[in-house]
Amino acid sequence: MRLASAAVLALGLAAPALAAPPEVSVDPRFELLGVVQRLAGASREGADTAAYVRAIDRRFAPFKGHPAVALYRGMAS
């Protein structure tokens, strides 16, 4: 009986963890670094990122001359 009780207790404790979906997020600092890399010409794109890259280009194209982009370009070369 003790083994069955322990199993039920273990399942009861694990159930909330199993039921809750994992939380996934993107750190905005890494996202910004990716944009700077793209503007500096240092990013690689794949077929699965084409729409995302076009959105970055449209939104951030005016910042291609920003000092942060120039600094990254100089550091990357």
Backbone as a printed PyTorch tensor [residue, N CA C, xyz], in Angstrom:
tensor([[[  0.8180,  -1.1990,   0.0000],
         [  0.0000,   0.0000,   0.0000],
         [  0.8570,   1.2560,   0.0000]],

        [[  1.9750,   1.2040,   0.6960],
         [  2.8330,   2.3880,   0.7590],
         [  3.3650,   2.7650,  -0.6210]],

        [[  3.7510,   1.7800,  -1.4150],
         [  4.2820,   2.0410,  -2.7580],
         [  3.2280,   2.7020,  -3.6310]],

        [[  2.0070,   2.2160,  -3.5610],
         [  0.9210,   2.8020,  -4.3450],
         [  0.6610,   4.2390,  -3.9020]],

        [[  0.6950,   4.4830,  -2.6080],
         [  0.4830,   5.8370,  -2.1010],
         [  1.5910,   6.7740,  -2.5610]],

        [[  2.8120,   6.2880,  -2.5510],
         [  3.9340,   7.1020,  -3.0040],
         [  3.8150,   7.4170,  -4.4890]],

        [[  3.3730,   6.4540,  -5.2730],
         [  3.2080,   6.6660,  -6.7110],
         [  2.1180,   7.6990,  -6.9800]],

        [[  1.0240,   7.5880,  -6.2540],
         [ -0.0720,   8.5510,  -6.4160],
         [  0.3890,   9.9470,  -6.0050]],

        [[  1.1200,  10.0320,  -4.9220],
         [  1.6370,  11.3160,  -4.4720],
         [  2.5910,  11.9120,  -5.5140]],

        [[  3.4740,  11.0960,  -6.0490],
         [  4.4260,  11.5740,  -7.0580],
         [  3.6980,  12.0700,  -8.2960]],

        [[  2.7110,  11.3290,  -8.7480],
         [  1.9340,  11.7680,  -9.9160],
         [  1.1550,  13.0460,  -9.6110]],

        [[  0.6320,  13.1360,  -8.4130],
         [ -0.1040,  14.3360,  -8.0200],
         [  0.7810,  15.5670,  -7.9880]],

        [[  2.0010,  15.3960,  -7.5300],
         [  2.9330,  16.5260,  -7.4900],
         [  3.4350,  16.8950,  -8.8800]],

        [[  3.5720,  15.9140,  -9.7590],
         [  4.0860,  16.1640, -11.0980],
         [  3.0100,  16.6930, -12.0380]],

        [[  1.7520,  16.4230, -11.7520],
         [  0.6650,  16.7970, -12.6560],
         [  0.6450,  18.2850, -13.0080]],

        [[  0.7630,  19.2020, -12.0380],
         [  0.7490,  20.6180, -12.4350],
         [  1.9130,  20.9750, -13.3630]],

        [[  3.0590,  20.3900, -13.1380],
         [  4.2100,  20.6840, -13.9920],
         [  3.9980,  20.1220, -15.3820]],

        [[  3.3730,  18.9730, -15.4720],
         [  3.1240,  18.3650, -16.7710],
         [  2.0110,  19.0850, -17.5200]],

        [[  1.0460,  19.6290, -16.8050],
         [ -0.0900,  20.2760, -17.4350],
         [  0.2510,  21.6680, -17.9530]],

        [[  1.1730,  22.3450, -17.3220],
         [  1.5010,  23.7190, -17.7170],
         [  2.4490,  23.7100, -18.9140]],

        [[  2.1120,  24.4510, -19.9740],
         [  3.0220,  24.5060, -21.1250],
         [  4.2850,  25.2850, -20.7570]],

        [[  5.3910,  24.9490, -21.3720],
         [  6.6300,  25.6820, -21.0610],
         [  6.5360,  27.1200, -21.5620]],

        [[  7.1590,  28.0020, -20.8330],
         [  7.1690,  29.4120, -21.2250],
         [  8.3860,  29.6600, -22.1130]],

        [[  8.1370,  30.2060, -23.2900],
         [  9.2030,  30.4940, -24.2410],
         [  9.1820,  31.9900, -24.5080]],

        [[ 10.3600,  32.6070, -24.4520],
         [ 10.4340,  34.0370, -24.7260],
         [ 11.7810,  34.3610, -25.3730]],

        [[ 11.8570,  35.5390, -25.9320],
         [ 13.0870,  36.0140, -26.5570],
         [ 13.5830,  37.2030, -25.7500]],

        [[ 14.8390,  37.1670, -25.3920],
         [ 15.4390,  38.2820, -24.6760],
         [ 15.5970,  39.4400, -25.6640]],

        [[ 15.0000,  40.5960, -25.3860],
         [ 15.0630,  41.7130, -26.3230],
         [ 16.4890,  42.1580, -26.6400]],

        [[ 17.4200,  41.9220, -25.7370],
         [ 18.8090,  42.3070, -26.0040],
         [ 19.4030,  41.4670, -27.1180]],

        [[ 19.0900,  40.1860, -27.1330],
         [ 19.5800,  39.3320, -28.2070],
         [ 18.8770,  39.6410, -29.5250]],

        [[ 17.6110,  39.9790, -29.4230],
         [ 16.8520,  40.3640, -30.6080],
         [ 17.4790,  41.6150, -31.2320]],

        [[ 17.8100,  42.5980, -30.4150],
         [ 18.4400,  43.8190, -30.9090],
         [ 19.8020,  43.5230, -31.5220]],

        [[ 20.5700,  42.6670, -30.8970],
         [ 21.8700,  42.2900, -31.4510],
         [ 21.7040,  41.6460, -32.8310]],

        [[ 20.6920,  40.8190, -32.9920],
         [ 20.4140,  40.2090, -34.2950],
         [ 20.0830,  41.2480, -35.3500]],

        [[ 19.3360,  42.2670, -34.9770],
         [ 19.0030,  43.3520, -35.9140],
         [ 20.2610,  44.1160, -36.2900]],

        [[ 21.0970,  44.4290, -35.3080],
         [ 22.3510,  45.1430, -35.5910],
         [ 23.2270,  44.2990, -36.5120]],

        [[ 23.3120,  42.9990, -36.2540],
         [ 24.0810,  42.1150, -37.1270],
         [ 23.5420,  42.1520, -38.5490]],

        [[ 22.2420,  42.1020, -38.6830],
         [ 21.6180,  42.1410, -40.0060],
         [ 21.9420,  43.4520, -40.7090]],

        [[ 21.8040,  44.5660, -40.0300],
         [ 22.0700,  45.8700, -40.6370],
         [ 23.5430,  46.0260, -41.0150]],

        [[ 24.4150,  45.3600, -40.2570],
         [ 25.8570,  45.4290, -40.5380],
         [ 26.2740,  44.4490, -41.6350]],

        [[ 25.3330,  43.6220, -42.0850],
         [ 25.6380,  42.6690, -43.1460],
         [ 26.2940,  41.3930, -42.6530]],

        [[ 26.2210,  41.1210, -41.3680],
         [ 26.9220,  39.9660, -40.7970],
         [ 26.0020,  38.7920, -40.4990]],

        [[ 24.7300,  38.8930, -40.8130],
         [ 23.8300,  37.7940, -40.4720],
         [ 23.6460,  36.8630, -41.6580]],

        [[ 23.3550,  35.6150, -41.3290],
         [ 23.0540,  34.6220, -42.3510],
         [ 21.5770,  34.3210, -42.2780]],

        [[ 20.9590,  34.1880, -43.4060],
         [ 19.5380,  33.8840, -43.4010],
         [ 19.2900,  32.5550, -44.0860]],

        [[ 18.2510,  31.9020, -43.6420],
         [ 17.8390,  30.6470, -44.2400],
         [ 16.4490,  30.8020, -44.8210]],

        [[ 15.9990,  29.7780, -45.4770],
         [ 14.6770,  29.8310, -46.1010],
         [ 13.5760,  30.0300, -45.0700]],

        [[ 13.7840,  29.5220, -43.8670],
         [ 12.7600,  29.6290, -42.8350],
         [ 12.6980,  31.0040, -42.1880]],

        [[ 13.6480,  31.8720, -42.4650],
         [ 13.6660,  33.2010, -41.8500],
         [ 13.4150,  34.3270, -42.8550]],

        [[ 13.1030,  34.0030, -44.0870],
         [ 12.9900,  35.0200, -45.1350],
         [ 11.9790,  36.1170, -44.7870]],

        [[ 10.7990,  35.7620, -44.3260],
         [  9.7800,  36.7650, -43.9970],
         [ 10.2350,  37.6330, -42.8310]],

        [[ 10.8780,  37.0190, -41.8500],
         [ 11.3610,  37.7620, -40.6910],
         [ 12.4480,  38.7490, -41.1000]],

        [[ 13.3500,  38.3250, -41.9580],
         [ 14.4380,  39.1880, -42.4290],
         [ 13.8780,  40.3590, -43.2360]],

        [[ 12.8890,  40.1100, -44.0730],
         [ 12.2660,  41.2080, -44.8340],
         [ 11.6230,  42.2200, -43.8870]],

        [[ 10.9910,  41.7390, -42.8340],
         [ 10.3670,  42.6450, -41.8570],
         [ 11.4260,  43.4790, -41.1480]],

        [[ 12.5540,  42.8770, -40.8010],
         [ 13.6590,  43.6250, -40.1800],
         [ 14.1640,  44.6890, -41.1370]],

        [[ 14.3800,  44.3020, -42.3850],
         [ 14.8940,  45.2590, -43.3720],
         [ 13.9470,  46.4420, -43.5560]],

        [[ 12.6560,  46.1620, -43.6370],
         [ 11.6790,  47.2510, -43.8130],
         [ 11.6630,  48.1860, -42.6040]],

        [[ 11.6530,  47.6120, -41.4200],
         [ 11.4920,  48.4240, -40.2020],
         [ 12.7590,  49.1780, -39.8120]],

        [[ 13.9140,  48.5530, -39.9930],
         [ 15.1420,  49.1310, -39.4560],
         [ 16.1000,  49.6830, -40.5120]],

        [[ 15.7460,  49.6690, -41.7770],
         [ 16.6270,  50.1840, -42.8290],
         [ 17.1170,  51.6110, -42.5620]],

        [[ 16.3000,  52.4980, -42.0110],
         [ 16.7870,  53.8570, -41.7480],
         [ 17.9500,  53.9220, -40.7510]],

        [[ 18.2040,  52.8570, -40.0150],
         [ 19.2480,  52.8580, -38.9980],
         [ 20.5530,  52.2030, -39.4680]],

        [[ 20.6710,  51.9300, -40.7710],
         [ 21.8940,  51.2860, -41.2700],
         [ 23.1310,  52.1330, -40.9990]],

        [[ 22.9760,  53.4220, -40.9120],
         [ 24.1050,  54.3060, -40.6440],
         [ 24.3120,  54.6140, -39.1650]],

        [[ 23.5840,  53.9720, -38.2970],
         [ 23.6880,  54.2340, -36.8610],
         [ 25.0850,  53.8620, -36.3630]],

        [[ 25.6310,  54.6190, -35.4140],
         [ 26.9660,  54.3130, -34.8820],
         [ 27.1080,  52.8840, -34.3270]],

        [[ 26.0520,  52.3430, -33.7410],
         [ 26.1330,  50.9690, -33.2130],
         [ 26.3360,  49.9640, -34.3380]],

        [[ 25.7000,  50.1990, -35.4780],
         [ 25.8560,  49.3060, -36.6320],
         [ 27.2690,  49.4260, -37.1830]],

        [[ 27.7670,  50.6460, -37.2940],
         [ 29.1350,  50.8510, -37.7820],
         [ 30.1540,  50.2260, -36.8300]],

        [[ 29.9420,  50.3570, -35.5490],
         [ 30.8450,  49.7660, -34.5670],
         [ 30.8490,  48.2430, -34.6860]],

        [[ 29.6780,  47.6600, -34.8120],
         [ 29.5970,  46.1980, -34.9560],
         [ 30.2850,  45.7660, -36.2480]],

        [[ 30.0390,  46.4760, -37.3220],
         [ 30.6570,  46.1330, -38.6180],
         [ 32.1750,  46.1650, -38.4860]],

        [[ 32.7060,  47.1610, -37.8130],
         [ 34.1460,  47.2620, -37.6200],
         [ 34.7030,  46.1520, -36.7420]],

        [[ 33.9530,  45.7690, -35.7280],
         [ 34.3960,  44.7020, -34.8340],
         [ 34.3060,  43.3380, -35.5030]],

        [[ 33.3450,  43.1630, -36.3860],
         [ 33.1120,  41.8550, -37.0270],
         [ 34.0890,  41.5860, -38.1640]],

        [[ 34.6960,  42.6320, -38.6910],
         [ 35.6050,  42.4070, -39.8330],
         [ 37.0320,  42.2280, -39.4260]]])
